[in-house]
């Protein structure tokens, strides 16, 4: 055998071995992928069964700072084929409130306002009783402001803006109770907080949230939605049940354009970034986060207390921080267990869930408290 022939044979043998190794590697990858899929599917199916019937849904679970579950099901709109995914943006409704609170607290950290500032500082033309209502009262639902939803004139067909809400509230003459006297959940208060952000932050509220909150933590696809000004990428649309597993599109109401009490759209991917920022104390001073997540007032909801934008209590012996969101077409819940850097986010593009449906606890138990899972 010549030297050239030997070299050719060595090359052929080397290629053969490389091909066999490549085939073996591919087989291992396929087997591993199949095994991972087989392991994941039962978990996803189990969680899906725990949820109420839905058009679309998305669930995220984090434990010890690591994602332990992330999955989406169904469609963004019942009459289209667009599927939900971890990047689908759902309307957060009242889960928005802790975002609004974060914006206010950031401005307080910067010295642009204080929590003891009264409303006349931001709204010079205001009822006399507003001179006794502070930013802190708004944050803790203790302002005594009337509910703006009850002030909407009969026959109104156009959506209200924040300025419309401001006009309705300015026309009132007295609070429902003395400011600070008690807790009464208030969308009015959080609407005014959004307008205060505009005044103290010297820019539109939705722009402040985008540039000062979302972008710094990488939430580049979440928005404080304002029709005609920004857009919702991969938007999930709201639905209401229509009987016999049927659905009707129910995406907007008269109050859906009001921002501070419920205007954020976000996804599992972006909420994962937001939750990490909360755990890592990224945006606010440490003492400010401590105040935000500490009891400020006793609520009228069982043993729960309220911080700034969050309900607070204990669950399964652990400290829990949470907020629900419910609006026309959407039902949502964000639950945190800060002492173990754990959280569960549940996003549904449907409303009309029975008040006694404990699906949130079922999902949380299944994903974070195995000993209590069914």
C-alpha positions as CSV (number, residue, x, y, z in Angstrom):
1,X,0.0,0.0,0.0
2,X,1.4,3.4,-0.9
3,X,1.6,6.3,1.4
4,X,-1.2,8.1,-0.5
5,X,-3.5,5.1,-0.3
6,X,-2.9,4.8,3.4
7,X,-3.7,8.5,3.9
8,X,-6.9,8.1,2.0
9,X,-7.9,5.1,4.1
10,X,-7.2,7.0,7.3
11,X,-9.3,9.9,6.1
12,X,-12.2,7.5,5.2
13,X,-12.0,5.8,8.6
14,X,-11.9,9.2,10.4
15,X,-15.0,10.4,8.4
16,X,-16.8,7.2,9.2
17,X,-16.1,7.5,12.9
18,X,-17.1,11.2,12.9
19,X,-20.4,10.3,11.1
20,X,-21.1,7.6,13.6
21,X,-20.4,9.9,16.5
22,X,-22.6,12.6,14.9
23,X,-25.4,10.1,14.5
24,X,-25.1,8.9,18.0
25,X,-25.1,12.5,19.3
26,X,-28.2,13.3,17.3
27,X,-29.9,10.2,18.7
28,X,-29.0,11.2,22.3
29,X,-30.4,14.7,21.6
30,X,-33.6,13.3,20.2
31,X,-34.0,10.9,23.1
32,X,-33.3,13.6,25.7
33,X,-35.7,16.0,23.9
34,X,-38.4,13.3,23.8
35,X,-37.8,12.5,27.5
36,X,-38.0,16.2,28.5
37,X,-41.2,16.6,26.5
38,X,-42.7,13.5,28.0
39,X,-41.9,14.8,31.4
40,X,-43.2,18.3,30.8
41,X,-46.5,17.3,29.1
42,X,-48.2,15.7,32.1
43,X,-47.3,18.8,34.2
44,X,-48.7,21.2,31.6
45,X,-51.8,19.0,31.3
46,X,-52.3,18.8,35.0
47,X,-52.1,22.6,35.4
48,X,-54.5,23.1,32.5
49,X,-57.1,20.9,34.2
50,X,-56.8,23.1,37.3
51,X,-57.7,26.3,35.4
52,X,-61.2,27.4,34.6
53,X,-62.4,26.9,31.0
54,X,-60.7,29.5,28.9
55,X,-60.0,30.7,25.4
56,X,-56.3,31.4,26.2
57,X,-54.2,31.1,29.3
58,X,-50.6,31.4,30.4
59,X,-49.0,30.3,33.7
60,X,-45.5,31.1,35.1
61,X,-44.0,29.6,38.3
62,X,-40.7,30.7,39.8
63,X,-39.1,29.1,42.9
64,X,-35.8,30.1,44.5
65,X,-35.4,32.6,41.6
66,X,-35.6,29.9,38.9
67,X,-38.4,29.2,36.5
68,X,-39.9,25.9,37.3
69,X,-42.9,26.1,35.0
70,X,-43.9,28.3,32.0
71,X,-46.6,27.3,29.6
72,X,-49.4,28.9,27.5
73,X,-52.5,27.3,26.1
74,X,-55.3,28.2,23.6
75,X,-55.8,31.2,21.4
76,X,-55.4,35.0,21.7
77,X,-58.8,35.4,20.2
78,X,-61.5,32.8,19.8
79,X,-62.2,33.4,16.2
80,X,-58.6,33.4,15.0
81,X,-55.8,30.9,14.9
82,X,-53.2,33.0,16.8
83,X,-52.0,30.8,19.6
84,X,-51.0,32.0,23.1
85,X,-47.3,31.8,24.0
86,X,-45.0,33.1,26.8
87,X,-44.7,36.4,24.7
88,X,-48.5,36.9,24.4
89,X,-49.5,40.2,26.2
90,X,-52.6,40.0,28.4
91,X,-54.3,43.0,30.0
92,X,-53.3,43.0,33.6
93,X,-56.3,44.9,34.9
94,X,-55.8,45.7,38.6
95,X,-52.4,43.8,38.8
96,X,-51.4,47.2,37.2
97,X,-51.8,48.9,40.5
98,X,-48.4,47.8,41.9
99,X,-46.8,49.1,38.7
100,X,-48.5,52.5,39.3
101,X,-47.3,52.4,42.9
102,X,-43.8,51.6,41.8
103,X,-43.8,54.7,39.6
104,X,-44.9,56.9,42.5
105,X,-42.4,55.4,44.9
106,X,-39.6,55.9,42.3
107,X,-40.5,59.6,42.1
108,X,-40.5,59.8,45.9
109,X,-37.0,58.2,46.0
110,X,-35.9,60.9,43.6
111,X,-37.4,63.7,45.7
112,X,-40.0,64.7,43.0
113,X,-42.8,64.2,45.6
114,X,-43.4,62.9,49.1
115,X,-46.1,60.5,50.2
116,X,-47.5,63.1,52.5
117,X,-48.1,65.6,49.7
118,X,-51.8,66.5,49.5
119,X,-53.8,66.4,46.3
120,X,-54.0,70.2,45.9
121,X,-50.3,70.3,45.1
122,X,-51.0,68.3,41.9
123,X,-54.5,69.4,41.2
124,X,-54.9,73.1,42.1
125,X,-58.5,73.3,41.1
126,X,-59.9,70.7,43.4
127,X,-62.6,70.2,46.0
128,X,-61.7,71.5,49.5
129,X,-61.7,68.0,50.9
130,X,-58.8,67.0,48.6
131,X,-56.6,69.2,50.7
132,X,-56.7,66.5,53.4
133,X,-56.0,63.6,51.1
134,X,-52.3,62.5,50.7
135,X,-50.5,60.4,48.1
136,X,-50.2,57.8,50.9
137,X,-53.9,57.7,51.2
138,X,-54.2,57.0,47.5
139,X,-51.6,54.2,47.6
140,X,-53.4,52.5,50.5
141,X,-57.0,52.9,49.4
142,X,-57.8,55.1,52.4
143,X,-58.6,58.3,50.6
144,X,-62.4,58.3,50.9
145,X,-62.7,59.3,47.3
146,X,-66.0,58.3,45.6
147,X,-65.8,55.5,43.1
148,X,-65.6,57.1,39.7
149,X,-67.5,54.1,38.2
150,X,-70.6,55.2,40.1
151,X,-70.3,58.8,38.8
152,X,-70.4,57.9,35.1
153,X,-73.6,59.5,33.6
154,X,-76.3,57.2,32.3
155,X,-76.2,56.8,28.6
156,X,-72.4,57.2,28.3
157,X,-71.1,55.3,25.3
158,X,-67.5,56.6,24.8
159,X,-64.7,55.3,26.9
160,X,-63.5,57.5,29.7
161,X,-60.0,58.8,29.8
162,X,-58.1,59.7,33.0
163,X,-59.0,63.4,32.5
164,X,-62.7,62.4,32.3
165,X,-62.3,60.6,35.6
166,X,-60.5,63.7,37.0
167,X,-63.5,65.9,35.9
168,X,-66.0,63.5,37.5
169,X,-64.1,63.5,40.8
170,X,-63.5,67.2,40.8
171,X,-67.3,67.7,40.7
172,X,-67.8,65.9,44.0
173,X,-68.2,67.8,47.2
174,X,-67.4,65.4,50.0
175,X,-65.5,62.1,50.6
176,X,-67.2,58.8,51.4
177,X,-65.4,58.9,54.7
178,X,-62.7,61.0,56.4
179,X,-59.3,60.4,54.6
180,X,-57.3,57.8,56.5
181,X,-60.3,56.5,58.5
182,X,-60.5,53.1,56.8
183,X,-59.7,50.9,53.8
184,X,-62.0,51.0,50.8
185,X,-60.6,49.6,47.6
186,X,-60.5,52.5,45.1
187,X,-59.9,52.6,41.4
188,X,-60.3,56.4,41.7
189,X,-57.2,56.7,43.8
190,X,-55.0,54.8,41.4
191,X,-56.3,56.8,38.5
192,X,-55.2,60.0,40.2
193,X,-51.9,58.4,41.1
194,X,-51.2,58.0,37.3
195,X,-52.0,61.7,36.7
196,X,-49.6,62.6,39.6
197,X,-46.9,60.6,37.9
198,X,-47.4,62.8,34.8
199,X,-47.1,66.0,36.9
200,X,-44.2,65.0,39.1
201,X,-42.4,63.0,36.3
202,X,-42.9,65.7,33.7
203,X,-44.0,63.4,31.0
204,X,-47.0,61.3,29.9
205,X,-47.7,58.4,32.4
206,X,-47.4,55.7,29.7
207,X,-44.0,57.1,28.7
208,X,-42.7,57.3,32.2
209,X,-43.7,53.7,32.8
210,X,-42.0,52.6,29.6
211,X,-38.7,54.5,30.0
212,X,-38.3,54.4,33.8
213,X,-39.7,51.0,34.8
214,X,-40.1,48.6,31.9
215,X,-37.0,49.4,29.7
216,X,-34.5,49.3,32.6
217,X,-35.5,45.7,33.5
218,X,-35.8,44.5,29.9
219,X,-39.6,44.5,29.6
220,X,-39.5,45.9,26.0
221,X,-42.8,44.5,24.9
222,X,-45.0,45.5,27.8
223,X,-47.0,48.7,27.6
224,X,-49.2,51.0,29.6
225,X,-51.7,50.9,26.7
226,X,-53.1,54.1,25.1
227,X,-55.1,53.6,21.9
228,X,-53.6,55.5,19.0
229,X,-50.3,56.2,20.8
230,X,-48.8,52.8,21.4
231,X,-49.5,49.2,20.4
232,X,-49.8,45.8,22.1
233,X,-47.6,43.2,20.5
234,X,-49.1,39.7,20.3
235,X,-52.2,41.0,22.0
236,X,-54.6,38.7,23.7
237,X,-58.2,39.8,23.4
238,X,-60.8,39.5,26.2
239,X,-63.8,37.1,26.2
240,X,-66.9,36.2,28.1
241,X,-68.5,32.8,28.3
242,X,-71.6,32.4,26.0
243,X,-72.7,28.9,27.3
244,X,-72.0,25.4,26.0
245,X,-68.2,26.0,25.7
246,X,-68.8,29.0,23.5
247,X,-67.3,32.4,23.8
248,X,-68.0,36.0,22.8
249,X,-65.5,38.7,22.2
250,X,-65.6,41.1,25.2
251,X,-62.4,43.1,25.1
252,X,-63.2,46.7,26.2
253,X,-65.5,48.5,28.6
254,X,-66.3,52.2,29.3
255,X,-63.3,52.2,31.8
256,X,-60.7,50.3,29.7
257,X,-58.9,53.4,28.6
258,X,-58.2,54.5,32.2
259,X,-54.6,53.8,32.9
260,X,-53.4,53.9,36.5
261,X,-55.9,51.4,37.9
262,X,-55.5,48.8,35.1
263,X,-53.9,49.8,31.9
264,X,-50.8,47.6,31.6
265,X,-50.4,44.7,29.1
266,X,-47.7,42.2,29.8
267,X,-46.6,38.6,29.1
268,X,-45.0,35.7,31.0
269,X,-41.6,36.5,29.6
270,X,-41.8,40.1,30.7
271,X,-43.3,39.3,34.0
272,X,-40.4,36.9,34.6
273,X,-38.1,39.9,34.2
274,X,-40.3,42.1,36.4
275,X,-40.4,39.6,39.2
276,X,-36.6,39.2,39.1
277,X,-36.3,43.0,39.4
278,X,-38.6,43.0,42.4
279,X,-36.5,40.3,44.1
280,X,-33.2,42.0,43.2
281,X,-34.5,45.4,44.3
282,X,-33.5,46.9,40.9
283,X,-35.5,50.1,40.7
284,X,-36.2,51.4,44.2
285,X,-34.2,52.0,47.3
286,X,-34.1,49.0,49.7
287,X,-36.1,50.8,52.3
288,X,-38.7,51.8,49.7
289,X,-39.2,48.2,48.7
290,X,-39.5,47.2,52.4
291,X,-42.2,49.8,52.9
292,X,-44.0,48.8,49.7
293,X,-44.2,45.1,50.9
294,X,-45.0,45.9,54.5
295,X,-48.4,46.3,56.1
296,X,-49.7,49.9,55.9
297,X,-53.4,49.3,56.6
298,X,-55.7,46.5,57.5
299,X,-58.1,45.7,54.7
300,X,-61.7,44.5,54.7
301,X,-60.7,41.2,53.1
302,X,-60.2,38.6,55.8
303,X,-56.8,38.8,57.4
304,X,-55.2,40.6,54.5
305,X,-53.3,43.9,54.9
306,X,-52.2,46.3,52.2
307,X,-48.8,47.8,51.4
308,X,-48.4,50.0,48.4
309,X,-50.1,48.3,45.5
310,X,-50.0,44.9,47.1
311,X,-52.2,42.8,49.4
312,X,-50.2,41.0,52.1
313,X,-51.0,37.9,54.2
314,X,-49.7,34.4,54.9
315,X,-50.3,31.2,52.9
316,X,-49.2,27.7,53.9
317,X,-47.2,29.4,56.7
318,X,-45.2,31.6,54.3
319,X,-45.4,35.4,53.8
320,X,-47.5,36.1,50.7
321,X,-47.7,39.3,48.5
322,X,-50.4,39.3,45.8
323,X,-52.8,41.1,43.7
324,X,-55.7,40.0,41.5
325,X,-57.0,41.6,38.3
326,X,-60.5,41.4,36.9
327,X,-62.0,43.4,34.0
328,X,-64.2,42.8,31.1
329,X,-62.7,39.8,29.2
330,X,-59.7,39.1,31.6
331,X,-58.9,37.4,34.9
332,X,-55.4,37.5,36.3
333,X,-53.5,36.9,39.5
334,X,-49.9,37.5,40.6
335,X,-48.7,35.8,43.8
336,X,-45.3,36.2,45.4
337,X,-43.6,34.4,48.2
338,X,-40.6,36.8,48.7
339,X,-38.8,34.9,51.4
340,X,-38.2,32.0,49.0
341,X,-38.0,34.2,45.8
342,X,-41.1,32.3,44.5
343,X,-44.0,33.5,42.4
344,X,-46.9,32.3,40.3
345,X,-48.5,34.4,37.5
346,X,-51.8,33.3,36.0
347,X,-53.2,35.1,32.9
348,X,-56.6,34.3,31.4
349,X,-58.3,36.1,28.5
350,X,-61.7,35.5,29.9
351,X,-63.9,36.9,32.7
352,X,-67.0,35.6,34.4
353,X,-65.3,33.2,36.8
354,X,-67.4,32.2,39.8
355,X,-66.3,34.1,43.0
356,X,-65.9,30.8,44.9
357,X,-63.6,29.2,42.3
358,X,-60.3,28.6,44.0
359,X,-58.3,27.9,40.9
360,X,-55.4,30.2,42.0
361,X,-54.8,28.2,45.2
362,X,-55.0,25.0,43.2
363,X,-52.4,26.1,40.8
364,X,-50.1,27.6,43.4
365,X,-50.3,24.4,45.5
366,X,-49.6,22.2,42.5
367,X,-46.5,24.2,41.4
368,X,-45.0,25.4,44.8
369,X,-46.6,23.3,47.6
370,X,-46.5,19.7,46.4
371,X,-47.7,18.4,49.8
372,X,-51.0,20.2,49.4
373,X,-51.5,19.4,45.7
374,X,-54.4,17.1,44.8
